[in-house]
Amino acid sequence: MKWYILSAILALTTLVAAEQYTDRYDSMNVDEILANRKLLIPYIKCVLGQGRCTPEGKELKAHIKDAMQSACEKCTDKQKVYAKKVVKHIKAQEAQYWQDLKKYYDPKNEYQHTYEGFLASED
């Protein structure tokens, strides 16, 4: 009986961990990327399918649509902070790219309320 309970707890823990995006790139220096347009634009072009992708860019591209649709539900706490910071910067400094990103990942504006609500939240 104890083995069954331990197995169930272990399975639940694994399931919860699988419900988050990888934290492998959580230590990236996002501020450095945002401060240098030559670093930022290739990431944007990557996720728009307009350029080559680094491993980090590929990971972002694989999850960006789901994150927008789910208000970053599977994001780690650090990824939530980064997402808000990056989008705020892109909206202010690269407005056309923000429009392109929305058109690419949410062409019918079906999820605008979801991701805008997340971006405006304080957590």
N, C-alpha and C positions, 0 to 999 in steps of 0.2 A: 504494500500500500504506500509506503514512504517513497519507493522508487517511482510509482505512478505520479505522485504529487510533485516530486522533484522534476520529473520529465515534463510535466505540464507547465511548471514554472519556467523551465529552460526553454520550452517551445514558445511560450508567450513572450519571453525576453527577446528571443531571436526574431519573432514576428514584429515586435515594436522597433527593434533596431533596423529591420529591413524596410520599415515604413519611413525612414529618413533617407535623404540623399547622402551620398558619401561626404565625410568631413575631411577627406584627403587634401583638399585645397583651401581649407579654412584659414590657413596661416599666410595666405597670399597678402602682399602689401597693396591693398586696394587703393589707399591714398596715393601711393607712388604711380599707379596706373592712371588714376583720375587726374593727377597733376601733369601728366605727360601725354599729350594728344597722340603722339606717335606710338604710344603703347595702347592707348584706349581704342582708337579707330580700328585697328586690326581685330580686336575682340568683337566690336560691334559688327564689322563686316563678316566675321566668322559666323555669328549667330544669325545673320541675315542671309547666309548662304552665298555671300559675295566674295569670299576670300578664304585663304587657308586657315586652319584652326590648330592651335596649340593643344596639348592634352587637356589643359584647363578649359580652353574654349570649347572643345568637344564635349566635355562634361556639362558645361553650362548650356550648350545648345541642346543636349539630350533632355534637359529638364526644364528649360525656361517656359515652355508652353504649359506644362503641368503646374508649375509654380504660379503662373499667372492665373490659371483657372481655379486653383485651390487656395489662393491667398497665402502661398508659400507654406502650406500645411506640413510638408515633409522637410522643410528647411531646418537646419540646426539654428540655434539662437544667433550664432555668429553670422550665418548666411542671411538671416532676416535683417540684421543690422546692415550688412553689406548691400543687400538688395535695395533697401531704402536709400542708402547713401549714393549708390551708383545711379539709380533712376532719378533721384533728385538732381544729381549733377548733369545727367544726360538731358533732362527736361530743360534745365537752365542754360547749359552750354552747347548742347547739340540737339536743338529742338527738332530739326528735320529728321535726324536719326531716331528720335523718340516716336515721331509719326510713322516712320518706316517700320519700326519694331512692332508698333501696335497693329499696323496694317498686315504685317507678315504673320504675327501670332494670334491676332484676334480680328480678322478682316470684317466680321459682322458686328463687332462691338458687343458680343454676347457676354464677355467676362469683364468689361470695363468697370462695372460697379464693384466686382470682387477685388480686382487688383488695385483699383484706386482707393477702396476702403482699407485694404492692407497697407498701402503706402502712406495713408493719412493716420494710421493708428500709432499710438504712443509706445507700444510694447517693444 
